[in-house]
Each structure stands twice: as C-alpha cells, then as structure tokens.
C-alpha cells in the first residue's frame, strides 16, 4: 500500500487526485450526454433537410399524377370536353413535362372488343398542340381503370439529349380491356433541379437511389452503379438501412467519423435520396463543441485543483509551522507564541498549541523544581550504610513519583557509651511534595530530639507532639517504626507508631516473629504517650526487616498483591547471604511480580542482619 510521507502528499493522493478523477468522469459523462444530444438534434435536422429536398421531387410527381387522374376521369364525356382539354393542356405546360404520348390500340389488337367504325386512329400531343388524327369520335368513348402503372428509371433520350423519366398510365374500356396508353415524359434534370440547389446536394456525394440500391443519378460523375457493389462500408450499411426504414442517418467509422450518410424515401416514386458527406464538415459544430468543452473543462478542473492546492497548501504550511514549533519545544526552545491568522480549526489548533506550550513551560519549570526537590529529598536519605559492629545493614527507598513520603534514617544515640544505633522507617500519608515536606520535618525533629536524653518512647512522644502542631489543620500524618539496636547487650528496643510490625527471622528455628506493639500514627493526637517494646537475646544470623506497606501491597497485572508470604519465602531463601543481597532479591522479586503495571506506592526497606 502507498504510505504518504507528508500531509501534502496525503492531501494530493487522497483529496486532489480523487477530485480530479471525479471531475474528469463527470465531465466525460456530461460530454457524452451533450454529444449524443447534439448528434440526435443533427440527425433530426438532417432528416428534415432530406425530407424538404425529397418533397420537391414528390410535389413535381404529385402534380403530374393529379393531372393524369383528371385526364382519366374526364375523357370520353359527350356532354363537356372542356375538362379533358384542360387536363391535356395542363399536362403539357408542367415545368418538368417534356412531352406526352397518347397511344391507342390498332384494329387488330382491338378487334375483339371494338367495331370497325370505332377503331380510332393514333394521335399525340406535341409542341404544336394535340393532333386529332382522321377520326374524332374516339374522344366520345369512355375508358376505365386508368392508373399509373409504372414510373420508369431515368434513361438517356437521344432526341432531347438528356435523361428522362416516364409516368405510364394504362387506359381500359368498360370491360377492362386495354384500349390505349398515356405516357408522360418528364425531364429528369428539371425534376431534380430544386434538389441540386439544396445544401445536401452541395456536399461531396449525393445520389438518387432505387429500392435495389441502383444509383439513378448523383453529384459525382462516372460513379453510377449500385451501392451494394461499393467497397465503402458506409454505403453498404446505408443500403441496408434504406431497405428497412423510410429515413435515417448513419455515422461511419472513426471519432469523428470520416463520413456520415443520410437517406429519405420519396413518396411518389420508388426512389430514395441519399447523401454522403465528410464527417468533419457536417459535424463541425459538434467537433467545435468537443474542442471548446475540453478546453473549458480542463480549465475548470485546473482552477478547482489550484484552489484546493492553495487552500490545502495554506493549511499544510500552518500545520508545518506548528510541527516545527513542536520540534523546537521538544529541544527545549519554546520561542514566541505562534501567530493565529484564522478562526477555523487550524487557528484553533494554533491557539491550543500556544496554550499547551505555555502550560508545558510552566510544567517544565515545575518539573525542574520537582527534580530539585527530589535531589534535596534524596540528599536527606543516608548516603551510605552505617558501620556498626556485629550488624550488617542495607536500606533502600524507591519512590513512585519524583518525591515521596517514605524515608529511613540511622540515628546516633546521645549520651550512650555502648555500641548502639537508632534506625527509623517512616511512611507519610499520600505522595508528592506535601508528603516530602512532612517527611523532612519529621526527620529534622527526630535528629534534633535524639541529641537529648530520653528513652525510645519519650523521643517518639516528643516528636509526635511537635508534628501534631503542624498537621493539626491539614489532616496529614505518618507511621513510624523506631528501633534502637544494642549489639553488645544483644537487645532491641522499639516503638511502633501506627506502622506495620517489623519481621524478625530466626534461621535456627526457621520462624518469623512480628515486632508489634500499641501505638498511634504520628500527627493525630499530640497528647498520646507511646510505649517502648524490647527483645533480648540477639544471635548470629538473625534478620530484622523493617519496611513500608508498599512492599506487600504491590499488585500485579491481575490485581493480586505480593503479600508477606512471598516476602518471608525470599528471606528464608537468602538467609545465608548478606543484607544487601536479601534487599536486592526482594526488589527484583517485586519488579518481576509487578510486570508492566506502574508502581503505585513508595517502597522503603531496611534489612539488619546480626553477624556475631
């Protein structure tokens, strides 16, 4: 799959290109529709022109046929010969009529139906008028069933030196026997002279074609013959069409077609008017439309693309500026706020970015302060383990935030000549700066108080009274476990101020003892007096573990707690190792148990092992 590397490429690929393709498809569909509509209108107009041209021929033939009908209907009237003579004279005076032949059957031919005194002589109508012959009585005879029997194809007449067309009408008597024939000879050039003046006849090729495809006449000389014999595909298809339909148009091969054709069947003669013309000339308006449509369409698409590109370009530039500013912020260079130029989503993004940078700057300053506070708090913790005879000590505090409320400390006992050390582990409620401040305060009170004489219980009681004065309005408190080791006398004295009992392990008996005792959390009641607890009989290999609840309350991904059972198992397993090794094993086990879950509470652990 294509993966755009920039927003501009994404916009081009997924916005501009689809819009261009869609516009091209719509434009092409619109062009096809408009072109088909124009071609349909052109076809209708072409057929109308062909119809008008054919109508000129039909009217010439129709007027001639009408006069022949009048002649047939009035001939032989004994009462009035005027309509007969009028019809004959009108026939002779028709524009396209060259001459009229009226031929009667001879006596031999008519002997079966005419008496000898009724056989008429031959007569004809020529330029000089009607010639009666020797007997005028044949005009008094009626004849019936007269009709146009044939319209002959154009033929060359030597007498008049041009092509003619004949309309032949049979004359029958009352019994249906033929008595004569009327032939009206039409000048073919005069008959189609109006067609020659039309726009169609001025094209490259135009023909008058019979029903079989024979070319009767045309504009191209010496190309007469039959459309079916032509090698031209369009002519053959035109012949097929005019046999089945009275009119129509056809397009040749190519775009635009090399040639187009149109045909229209005459009503008064078995002929069809056929036109064949160059497609580029006949369809010139459509071709021009295609050119103009393509130019305008391409310009329209280009304009839309340019507009989209300009709008998206501005958006991309604005977003790129935000991106560059974000990269500068990531490098620690906050710079000046970006200029908001619009009120749209991009402007809102810029405003949000400026606000974010301002808040981020404040948070970075706060983080710097937190880091400083963390360094200060870390500096308050012992930097190295104390060296005490007969004791191996290891301690560690792990905070879940930059600063925390857990702490441990090693205190020198005042006014004592023996080898003693005070160890305190505290857990302030909550996390963060407030807990760290209270931790520092309690540490200061403790360090100050142990320099004065007093028992373990008296020291914690005095510290509680001082702390309560500061926490009375805040509701803060802390738990403490304070113990004093005297390795020489093999004793431990301790006070439990609301803290979890320390775990004492005797590897000889493989048993755990909890160093508990009655005591309230520091900072709740300033009048509370704490009680001292003691253990006598320390032996080599015994282990005391003082920790905060963050150890056994550590949870894994399923919400299960680490618990004290696992903690005791580690102590048993590592009992023969150093206190540092025991502490590190507990820390590793906690991390493995927690997995990907975030540490939720501070962890402080002090391990003291009796070495002698």
N, C-alpha and C positions, 0 to 999 in steps of 0.2 A: 504494500500500500504506500501511497505517496504521503510523506510526512513533511509538511511545510516547516521551514526553519525560522520563519519570521511571520509577524502579523500581516505584513504587506503581502507576502506570498500566500498566506491563508485567505486573505480577502480576495486576492486575484483568482485563486483556484476555486474557492467556494462561493464567491459572490459575483465578481466581474465576468468570469467565463460562463457560468450558468445564465446570467442575464443576457450576455451576447448571444449565446446559443438559443435562448428562448426568443429573443427579438428576431433572430435570423429565421427561426422556424415560423414565428407568427408572420414575419414579412414575406417569407416564401409562400406560406399558405394564402396570405392576402393577395400576393401577386398571381398565384394560380387561379384564385377565385375571380379577380378582376380580369385576368387574361381570358378566362373562359367566358366571362360575361361579355367582354368586348368581341370575342370571336362569335359568340351567339348573336350579338347585335349585327356584326358584319355579315353573318350568314343570312339573317333576315333581310338586311338591306340589299344583299346581293341577289337574293331570290326576287325581291320586289323589282330590282332593275331588270332582271331577266324576264320577269313577268310583263313589265312595261314594253320591253323590246319585242317579246313574242306577241303581245297584244296588237302591235302594229300590223303584223302579218295576219293575225286572226281576223282583224277588222276588214282588211282588204278581201280576204277569202269569204268572210261572212256576207259582206255586201254583194259580192258576186253570186254567192249561193242564193241569197234572198231574191235577186232579180231573176235567177233561173227558176226559182219556185213560182214567182209571179207569172213568168212566161208559161210554165207548165199549167198553171191554174186558169189562165185566160185564153189559151189557144183553142181554136175551134168554136168560139162563140159566134153565133149567127146574128145576134142582136147588136153587139157592140164590139168592134175590133180595136177600139182606141187603147184599152189596157194592154192588149197584145203588142201593138206597135210601140207603145210607150216603154214596155219592158225590153223590147228588142233594142230600141234606141238607147236606153239607159245602159244596157249591157255594153253596147259598142262604145259608149262615152266614158266607161270606167277607166280610171287612170292606169291601172295595171293591165287592162284587157288589150291585147294586140289585135285579135280578130276572133270572129265567131263562125263556126261551121255548123250548118243545119243540114243533115243528110237524111234523105228518105229511102226506104227500101225500094228496089226495082220491081218491075211487074212480076218477074219470075219468082222472086222471093216472096212477094205478097199475094201471089195468085190464090193462095189458099184462103185468104180472108178478105180480099178486095176485088170488086168487079172491074172490068177493063176500063170503064169510064171513070173509075175512081182512083186509078193509079196516078199519083202526082209526079210531075217532073222534078228534077233536082234543083235546088236553089241554095243560095248562100248569102250571107251578109258580109260585105267587104267595105273597103274605104268609101266606095261610091254610094253606099246605102244598100238596102235589100233589093235583090234581083228576083223577080217573081217567077220566071220560067214561062212555060207555054200554057199552064193551066192554073187558074187561081182558085179553083173550087176546093183544093185540098185544105185550104185555110178554114173552110167551113166545117171540117171534120174534127170531132173531138178525139183526144187521146188521154189515156190514164196511166196510173202507176209510174209517173215520171219521177226520177230520183237521181241523185249524184251517185253514179256507180263507181267512179274512180277519180282519184287525183294523181296524175302521173308524176314521177320524179322529174327533176329538171333535165332537159335534154337540149342539145345544141341544134338550132334551126338554121340551115344554110340560107334560107330565103331572107331571113331578117338579121342574120349574123349575130345572134346572141341566144342565150338559154331561155327556154320557155317551160311553162307548166300548164297542163291541160286539166280542166274540170269537165268530165264526160257524164252526160245525162241520157239515159235510155228513154225513148218515147214509145209507149204501148197503146194499143187500141182498147176498146171496151172489153174485148175478150182476153186481154193480156198478151196479145201477140205483138212483137216489135214492129213498129211502122217507121221508126227513124231514130236518129241520134243527134243530140245537141252537144257540141264540143266548144267550150270557151277557152281560148288560148291566152295565157297570161304571161307577160314579160317578167321573168324571174328577177331580173335586176331591179325593175321598178317595184316589184312586190317586196323586196327586202331592203329598198334604199333607205328607209327610216331606221332600220336596224344598223346600217353602216354608220349612221350619224350618232349612235349612242356611245356611251363611254365604254361599254363592254367590247364593241367591235373595234375600238381603238387599241385594245390590248394585243399581246403578241399573237395569240391564236384564238379564233372563234369559228365555230362550224354550225351548219345546219345539218343535222344528222337524222337519218331514217331510223325506224324501230329496230332494224337489224344491225345498226351501227355504221351503215354506209354513209360516208361524208358526201352530202349533196353539194355543198359549197363552203368556202371558208376564206379567211383573210390571207392564209399562206398558200400561194400558188404551187401547183405541181405536187401537193401533198394530199391529194384526194385519195380515197381508198376506203378502208374500214378501220374503225377504232380497235376492233379485235385483232387486227393484224399488226398493230403497233407494238414496238418494243418498250414503249413508255408505260411504266406501271400505273401512273395516274390515269392515263387514257383508258386502259383496260378496266380499272376499277370504276371509272365514270360510266362506261358502257354497262357494267353490271348494275350500277345504281339506277340508271335511267330506264332500264327494263322493268325494274320493280317499283320505282317511285316516280311520281309526276314531276318532282322538282327536288333540288338539293344542292349541297356544296360538299366538296371533299378537299382535304389537305394532303399534300404529298409528303414525301419523306424529308426529314431534317427539322431543325429548330433554329430559325424559322424555316418552314417548308420551302423547298426550291420552287415548287409550283403549286397553284391552287386551281380548282376547277369548279364550275357551276353549270347546272343544266335546268331547263324548263321545257315541258312538253306542250306543244301547241294544241289548241282545242279544235281548230278547223282543218287540220291536216295531220297526217301520221308522221310528224317530224318533231324533233327536239332541238332547241337552241343550246349549244354547248360552248362554254368559254374556258380557256386555259390561259393563265397569266402567271408571271413571276411572283412568287410569294413575297419577296422583299418589297415589291412595288405595291401590290394590292394590300398587304398587311403592314404597310409603312407606319400607319398611326399606332398599331399595336406594338411594333418594334420600337418606335419612339417612346411609347409609354413604358416599355420594358427598360429602356435606357434611363429615362427620367426617374422611373420608380427605383431602379437600382442605385442611381446617384443620390436621390433624396433619402432612400432607406439607409444606404451606407453612411451618409452624413448624419442622419438621425441617430443611428446606432453609435457612431463615433462620438456624437455630442453627449449621449447618455453615459457612455463609458468614461469620457473626460470628466463629466460632472461627478460620477461615482468615484472616480480616481481622486478628484480634488477633495471631495468630502471625506473619503476614507483616508486620503493622504494626510489631511489635517488631523484627523483622529489618531492616525498612527504616529504622527510627529508629537502630538500631545502625550500619548501614552509612552512614546520612546523617551520623552523628557522625564516623565515620572520614573521610568525604569532606570535611566541614568542617575537621577537623583537618589533612587533607592540604593543603587550600587555605591554611590558616594557615601550614603548614610552607613551602609554595611562596612565601609572602610574607615568610618569614624568622622567623616567630613559632612556635617549637617548642612552647611551653607545657608543661603537665604531661602525663604518660602517661595514656592513656585507661583508664577503669576496666573491667576484664574481669568481666562478670557471668555468663557462661555458659561451659560446657565444650564447646559444639558448634563447628561451622565458623565461626560468627560470632565466638565467643570466640577461636578460633584466629586468625581474621583480625585481631582487635583486638590480640592478643599479637604477631603478626607485624608489625603496623603500629607498635606501640610499639618493637619491636626495630629496625625499619627506621629510625624517626625517631632513635633513639639512635645507630645507626651512621651515619646521614646527618649528624647533628650533628657526630660525630667527623670524618667525611669533609669536611664544610664547613670545619671548623677546619683540617683538613689542607690543603684547597684554599686557604684563606686563607694558610696558611704557604707553600704552593707558589707562590701568586701573589707573596707577598713575596720568596720565593727567586728567582722569575723576574725580579722588578723588580731585585733585587740583581745577578743574573747579567747582565741587560740593561745595568745601570749599569757593569758591568765591561768591556763592549764599548765601543770608541771611540764617542763621541757625535757626532763629526764627522770628516770626512776630513782628513788632514794636508795642509798646503800645502807642496809640495816643488817647487822649480824644475825645469822640464823634465819633470815627471811629472804625469800625470792619473790619480788613484787613486779607485776605487769599491769598496766592500765591503758584504757583507750576510750575516747568519746567519738562517736560518729553521728553527725547531725544530718537531719533530713532537709533542712534549709541552710542558708548561709550561716545563720546563727541559731542557737538553741538554748534550752533551759537546763539541759543536763550538765553536770560538772562533777569532777572529782578533785581531791587535793590531798596533799600529805602535809601534816602539821607537826611542828616541833613543840613538844610539851614543855611548859615552863616549870622552872623550879624543881626539876627531877634529875637526880644523878644517874639513875639507871638507864639502860638502853631501851627507850620507848619511842613510839611513833604513833601519831594520830592519823587516821585515814577517814575521810568523809566522802560520801557519794550522795549527790542531791539530784532531785528531779522537779523542776519548776513547772507548774501547770501552763499548758499552752506551748507556743513556739515563737520564734522570731525575736524581734528587738525587745519587746516588753519582758519576755522571759529571760533574755540575755542580761538585761539591766538588773533584774531582780537577782539573778544568779551572781552577778558581780557584786551586788550589795551584800548578799548573804556571805559570799566568800570574804569580803572585807571585814564584816562583823566577826566572822569566825577567826580569821587570822589575828584580828585585834584582841579578841576575848581570850584566846589560848595563851596569850602572853601574860595573863593574870592568873593568880592561883584559883583553884576550884576543881571540883570533880567533873566527870563527864556530864552528868545530869545537870549540874549547875551551869556549865558552859552552854548547853543547848537551851536551857531555860532562859538565860540572859539573852541569847541571840534571838529567841522567839519573841521576847518582849520588845526588842528593838525593831525587829522586822514587822511586827504587827502594827506598830505606829505608822509605818509607810504603806502597808497594804490594806489598812482598815477600810478605806473608801474604794479601793479598786477590786477587791474580791480575789486578788491573787494569793497564792500560797505555794508551798513546796514541801516535798517529803525529803527526809534526811535519814541516812544511816551513818552514825558516827561511832567509830571504834578506835580503841587505843590498845596497841599490842605491846606486851612486855615479854620479849623472848627470854630474858634472863629468869623471870619468875614463872614462865610458861603460862601466862594468863592473857585473857582478852576481856576488856570491859567495853560495853557498847550501850548506845541509846537508839531506839527505833522510833523516829518521829514521823509516823504515818507511812513509812517506807516498807516495801516488801522485805520479808525476812531474808537475811543472808544465808547462803547454803554452805554448810560445813561438812566436808567429806573426810572420813577416816578410812584410808585404804586397808588398814589392818582388819577392821571389822566389816569393811565394804558397806558402810552405812552412811546415810546423809542425816544431818541434824539441821533444823532451821533455827537460826538465832532470831527469835521473835521478841516480843515484849510489848507492853502497853505504852502507847504514845500517839499524840495528835500531830497532824501536819503543822508545820511552822507557818505562822502568819494568820492563823484563825482565831486564836484566843491568847492574848498576851499574859493572862494570869495562870496559864496552865503550867504545872510543875512536872517535869519529866523524871522518870525513874531509871536508875542505872542497872544494867544486867551484866553478868560476868560468866566466864568459863575458865576453868583451871585444869591444867594437865595437857598442855600442848606437846605433841610428839612429832618426830621427824616424819615427813611425808604427808602430813595432814594439810588440807587445802580449804581455804575460805574464799568464797566467791560472792562479791557484792555487786549487784547490777541493778539496772532500771527495768521497768516493765516493757520497754521497747524490745527486749530480747525475746522473752517467751510469748509476747503478743504479736510478734511478726507473723504476717499471713502470706500464704502462697497464692497462686492464681485462682484456686478454687475457694479461697476464703478460710482454709484450715490454718489454725495457729501452730506456731512452732512448739510451744509448751515447755514445761520444765522437765518432762520425761526425757526428751531428746537432749536437753542440756545436761542432765545428770549422766546420760549414756556417754557423752563426749568426755566428761570429767573422769569417769571410770576408765575409759579407753586410754586417755592421755595422762593418767595419774602419775606415771613414772617419768614424764617429761617435765621440762621447765614450765614456769608460769606463762612465759611469753608464748611457748608452743601451745599450751592449753588455750590461751586467749585467741591465737590465730586460728586454731581449729574451730573454735566457736564462731568466729567471724566468717570463715569460709563456709561453714555449715549453714549459717543464716543466709548468706548470699545465694547459695545453691537452692535452699528451700524457697526463698522469695521468688527466684526466677526473674521474669520480666516485670514483675509488679514493683511499683515505686515504693521506696521506704516511706512509711507514714509516721514514724515516731523516732525521736532521738534514742540512741543506744549508748549506754555507758557501762563499762565492765571493768572491775578491778579483781585481779586474781593474786592471792597471797598464799605462798607455799612455805611451810616450815622445813628448813633444810637441816636443822640439827636439834 
